[in-house]
Amino acid sequence: MDPVGVDPRWEAFAPFHDYLLTAFPLVHSTLTLTKVNTYGLWYTWTGKDTSKKPLLLAAHQDVVPVHPDTVDEWIHPPYSGFYDGQRIWGRGSSDDKSGLIGILSTIETLISNGFQPSRTIVLSFGFDEEASGVYGAQALSEALTQAYGADAFALIVDEGAGFMEQYGTIFATPGIAEKGYLDTRVEVTAAGGHSSIPPPHTSIGILASLLVEFESNPYDSHLERTNPVYGTLQCFAEHAESLPSGIRKAIKKSVSSKKALKKLEEEVFKDKMYKSLIGTTQAIDLIGGGVKTNALPELAWAVVNHRISTTSSIDATKEHDTKLLSSLAKKFNLTYHAFGERISEADAPSSGTLTLTDAWGTALRPAPITPTSGSEAAAFRLLSGTIKATFNSHRSLKGDNIAISPGIMSGNTDTRYYWNLSKHIFRYNHHNQGNSSNVLGGVHTVNESLDIDAFLEMVRFFTTLILNADEATNL
């Protein structure tokens, strides 16, 4: 999309802002609202003790689109927000309007009960997270940095994973890191002409061979002790009641044994989800080329999406892609450029070109890892206690009924722009994710919905978090 003020589609957020103004009157009469780049929402609830680092709660206003061809597949219209007495239906009910509305509902309720924070609370709501946050969260981050400075916030909580049963135990997995991101655009050009006199390979045929090469050579992934998922596995070994004894033994032995680590890797990689979380992934998501059946395509292209392992880098990913296609560039006699560098010989004859680029210029390195142990882990301990207290309170339970395990996000959030604001960033929405076979539920697909009880528990979580952070003296 073009920038705000140029592309009229951004104007869809204005009526939503009007709705928020009427739905949360106490928030808007008590907190200071600053609009950043027109539609970014920055709320400040100034605390009585300004010497304390503020708490930052984040969410995003935007949602992914609903394809017109799938509208009839929805049980209730996708933008209706229909409530059937048990579930809220519609795009954004889970990702991420529930987080935004949950935060504002919490603040509204606290104000109505006379609460006045000691620690300043800041809310930051972007409006283009689903399109990399270039106009929303990036602008908000710049404004927050200018106002507060670097490392100014005690902790940041944004959207993320929730909790679910795994191996007989309920685990909450706040994301303490995010994988990196690179969209590699693969572009092939070749001579045009009439299709009645075709060459052995058209640009589309060559592109097809290149894409097969990608899928035939997935990234070589390995489980390393520095990967956040390894920390998750350590928690499983300690707290998962029905974890197979062989896996538990391998996890514990892997701390000091390379052989046991390799055995653990083989076992863990049987689960597609964990293998994806650990290693760098690739997915061919976009393709285009050709204009007419009787005209040879002069251009064909595709985009390969990579989620980069926390133990890898953007440069390593580019290097892998470049090397992978080198032999095919020679086979098809293509002049080869990759990420700004010429790979093929300068004067070699050519029947076309192959060019690799960062498709949108939005490549992102893996995020810094939030500390979860030692003297710098006070924020993680506060979050863990908040999760446990919320879980028990919502169910009238006592004792230790939920385990907290550091996790990693499968995608990227608006926090990609907030790294300089705090060393303690958590991607976590306190909601029941069900089971490991349906982790994402209806997010980004047909019939997205949220159980109303799960939403109320999210509000309870945000309330408990604010109260706990307000009393904390070690953040």
N, C-alpha and C positions, 0 to 999 in steps of 0.2 A: 504493500500500500504506500501511496505517497504520504508526505508528512501531514501532521495535523494542521488544519487550515487550508490544505490543498485538496485532500481526498475527502469527499463528503460523507464517506461511510463512517468516519470517526464520530459524526454527529449523533449516532445511535446511543452514545453514552449520556447525552444531556438529559433525556427523559429518565434514565436510571438514577442520575443524581437528584432529580426532582423527587423521585420515589423515596430515596434515602432520607431526604430532608423532611418529608412528612412521616415516614415510618419510625424515625429515631429523633424526635424533637429534642430530647434532653441532651443527646450527644452533640447536636448542632448548636445548642444554646450554652453548653458548658465547655466543650473542647474548641480549640482554635483550628479552623480548617484552612489549609492553603492548597490551592489547585496548581499543579505543576504541569506545564505543557498542556494546559486546558483541561485535561481529563484525568490526570494523575491526582489521587486524593492523599493528602498528608494531614493527618489529625494529630494534635498535640494536647495531652492532658497533663498540664504542668503539676509536678509533685511539690510537696511542702519542703522536701529536702533536696535541693538542686545539686548537692555534692555527690549524690548517688548517681551512678550510671543509669540511663534510661533503659526501659524494656521496649523492644521493637517487635510489633506483631504485623505480619505481612499477609497479603492475599491478593488475588487478581480479579478484576471485574469481567474480563472477556471470557468467552467460551469458544470452543471449536464449532464450526458450522455443521448444520445437518444437511446431508445431501438430499435434494428434492425427491429423488427416486425412492428414498427410504421413509418418507414421512408417513405413508400408509402402514408401515410396519410398527409404528409406535402405538402402545396401548392407549396412551393419552397424548394429545398434541405436544410436540417437543418443546414448545416455548410457552406452554400454558401454566407451568408451575402447579399442576393439578395435585391436590391433596385428597387422597381417598380414605382418610381416616387412619391410615397406617404408614403410607409412604408418600413422599413428595416426588412427583414425576417431572422430568424435563431436563433439557441440556443445561449443565451447570449445577444441577442439584447436588452432585458429588464433587465436581471439578469446575470451579472452586467457589461458586456463590455461597455454598454452605459454610465455608471458612470465613468469608467476608461477613455474611449476615450473622454468623455465630459470634464473631468478635464484636460487632456492633450491638447485638442483642445483650451480650455480656456487659458492655459498657453502659448501655441504657439501664439495665437492671441495677448495676452497682450505684449509679447516680441516683436512681429512684429510692434506693435504700440508704442514702446519705453518706456513702463512702467517698472519702477524699484521699487520693493516693499520696504516699510519702515519696515514692519513686515515680518520676515522670514516665508516662506511657505514650509511646508514639505508634501511630498506625500508618502503614504505607500500602496503598492499594494501586497497583499498576493496571494498565488497560490493554496490554498487548503481549502478555506472557506467552500465549500460544503461538506468537510470531516472533519469539526471541526477545521481547521486552525492549526493543531499541528505542521506542518513543516514550514508553511508560516508566518501567523500573529504572532504566538507565538515567533518565532525567530526574527521577525521584532520588536516586542515589547521589547524584551530583548536588542536588539541593540540600539533602541531609548532611552530606560531607561538609558543605560550605557552612551550614548552621552549627554542626556539632563537632566536626573534626574527625580524624581517623581514630579507629578503635574506641569510639565513644559510647557504644552500647554494651550493657552487661550481657545480654543475649538476644538473639533474633530467632523468632519462630515463624516459619512459613509453611505452606502446604507440604504434605508429604505422606508417608506411610502411616498406618494405624496399628491395630493389633489384631492378632488372629491365633488360633490354636495350631501349634506345630509340635508333633511328637508328644502329644498328651499334655502339653503345657501351653498356657496363654502367654504369648510373647508380644511385647510392644517393641517396635524397631524404628526409633527416630533416626532419620538420615543424618549422619555426621559428615557426609561427603557426597559429591556428585561426580559422575564420570564426565570426561570432556566430550567435545562435540565437533564433528567436521562433516560437511556435505561436500563430497567430491563430485564435481561436474565432469563427465566424460563426454567430450565432443569430437565427432569425426566429420571431416569434410572430404568430399570427393567430386570429381567432375560430373556435371549434369548431362542432360541429353535426353533423347527419346527412349522410352523403355523398350521399344521394339528391337533396339540394338544395345543390349545391356553388357556391362563388364562382368567378369566372373563374380565380383563381390560389390554390391552397392554399399553406400555408407551405412545403411541400416543393417545389412548383413554383417559388415565388419563390426559394428557396435554390438550386435548380438553375440559374436564370438568373444568380444571383450567382456561382456557381462557374464557369459558362461564361465570365463576365466576367473572372475571374481567369486562366483558361487562355488566353483570347484576348489577354491583355495581359501577357506575361511581362516581367520586369524588364529595363530597358534597361542592358546591361552594356558596360563599356569597359575596355580594358587600360590600366592606369596604371603608370608607372615605379616607384611606391611599393609595388605589389602584389608579394608574394613570388614569384608565378608568373613575373613579369618577370625576377627573378633566376635562376629555373630556365632560362628561355629564353636568357639570356646565357651560362649554362654550356653549353647545347646548342650555341650558336654557336662556342664555344671547343673543345669536346671531342667532339661527336657526329660520328663519322666519315662517316656516310652521310646527313647532313642535306642536303636539297636546297639547292643553291647560292643560289637565289632567296630562300629563307627565311633562310639564314645572313646574306646580305647585308642583308635587311630588319631582322633583329635588331640587327646592328651599327650600321646607319644610324639605327635608332630611338632611339639614345641621345641624339642631338641634333636629330633631324628629326621633326616632328609628322606629316608626310606618310608617312614610313616607318613610324612607330608605328601609324598608321591602317591601312596596308597589312598590317602584321604582325598587328594585331587581326583583320582579316578572314580571314587565313589560319589563325590559331590557333583562331578560333571555329568553324571547320569540324569541329573535334574536340569532341564533346559533353562529354567529360570535362574538358578544359581550360576550356571556356566555363563549366561549372558551378563549377570551382574559383575562377575569377576573379570572377564576378558574384554578386549575390544571387539565390538560387533560390527557387522555390515548388513545393510538392507537396501536393495535397489527399489526406490520408492517413486521415482518420476522418470518418464521417458517421452521423447517426442522426435518427429522427423517426417519429412516428406510432405508434399502439398497436393499431389494428384497421381492417379494410378498410371498415367502414360508419361510421367516425367520422372527421370532418375533423381533421387533425393540428393541434393547437394550438401545437406547438413542433417546429422542425426545426433541426438544427445540423450544422456540419462544422468540422474543424480543418485549417488550411493551415499546413504546416511551412515555415519560411523558414530558410535558411542565409545569414547576412548577410556580404557582402563585407568584406574587411579595410579597404577604403577607404570603407565606409559606416557606418551606426550603427543602433541599435534605433529611435531616434526617426524617422530617415528612412524606415525600413521601415514603421513604424506610420502615418506620414504618407501614404505611397504607398497602403497598403491603404484608409485612410480616404477618400482622394480618389477612388480607383478605383470605390468602390461608391456614391458620393454621388448620381449621376444615377439609379441604379436605385432608391435609397431614395425619391427623389421620384416616380419612375414608378409604384411600387407603393404610394405614399402611406403610408410607414412612418415612425414616429418613430425617429430615428437617433441612437444613442449609440456613440461610438468611443473606447475606451481611457479611459473615465472622463469624457469630455466630450460634451455634447449638441451634435449637429451640425445637426439640423433646427430649424426655427423653433419657438419655445416654445409658441405657441397654435395651431399648424397642425392641421387635422383629420387623424385617423390611422385606418388600418384594421389596424394592427399595429405591430410594432417590429422594428428591426434593431439588433443590438448586437454590437460587436467588442470582444473582450477578449484579454488574454494568458492563454491557456487554463489553464496550470498555475502561472503566476507564476514561471516559470523562465527568462525572457528573459535572454540573455547577450550582452554586447557583444563585438566581435572582440578576440582576445587581443593583448597586447603582442608585438611582433616581436623575437625573439632576435637580437642582433647577430652578423653573420657576417664583418665586416671591421673593420680598424682595431685600436686598442688594446684594445677590449672583446671581441675575438673569440677569446681564448685557449681558451675552452671549446669553441667550434665547431672550432677547429683540432685540439684534442685528440680530439674525436669523429671528425673526418675521418680523422686518422691511425689511429685505432682501427679504423675500418671498413676502410680499405685493408689494414692488417696482418692483420685477421681474414680478409678475402677471400683474400688471397694465401696465408696459412698453411694455410687449409682446403683449398687446391687445389695446394699446393706450387709456387706461382708466385713469380716475381720481377718487379720493374718496376712500372709504373703500369697496372694492369689494370681499375681501377674509378674512375669519376669521382664526386665528391661534389657534389651540387647542393642548395641549400636548397629546401625544398618547403613545402607547406601541407596540413594535414589536411582531408579531405573531410567529416569529422564532428567531434565534440567528445570529449575525453577527460577523465579525472579531473583533469588539470592545470588545468582551469578554476578550481579552488579553490586552486591552488598559486602563482598569479602573484606573491603577495607574498613567497614564500619564496626566489625566485631570479630574476635577469634572464636566466638561461641555461637555457631549457626546450626539450627536444628530444623530439619524438614519433617514436620509431623502434624498430622491431623488426628485427633483422638477419636477414631471411629472403628467400628468392628468391620474388619475386612473379610469375615467369613472363614474360608479355608484356603490353603495354598493352591488349590486348583482353580480358584476364581479370584485372584488377588486384586485385579483392577475393576472387577464388576462391570458396570455399564459405562465406565468412563470412555469418552470418545467414540461411543458406538450407539446403537439403537437401544431405546428404553432405559436410558440413564435414570436412576432414581436413588432415593435415600430413605431409609427407615426413619420415621420421626423420632423414635426413641434414641437412635444413634445420633441424630442431630441435637437432641436435648443433652445427651452426654457430652457432646462437643462443647456446648455452652457451659456445662459444669466444669469441663477441663479448663477453658479459658478463664473462668472465674477463679478457680483454684490456683492457676498459674499466676494471675495478677496478685492475688492475696499473698501467696507464698513469696513472690519476688519482692513485694512491698515490705515484708518483714525481714528478708534476708540481709545480713550484714557482711557477707563474705564475697559478694559479687563485684 
